[in-house]
Amino acid sequence: MPTAQTKATEKWQKKAGYMTKGFKLKRELADEFKEACEKAGVSQAAQISKMMREFIDEQK
């Protein structure tokens, strides 16, 4: 059963426009990406978002 904090977080994320995406990737690629993000000092979500934005902008 979700806690009050979990419910509040989910409510905020929905209001702020966040969503969860699921991907199936090769484990080796995912592990290398995780290590690269740690080395660069960035979160995986931030790096994926950056790469998605750059790709979208290139396609315009």
Buried (B, 14 or more C-beta within 10 A) or exposed (E): EEEEEEEEEEEEEEEEEEEEEEEEEEEEEEEEBEEEBEEEEEEEEEBBEEEEEEEEEEEE
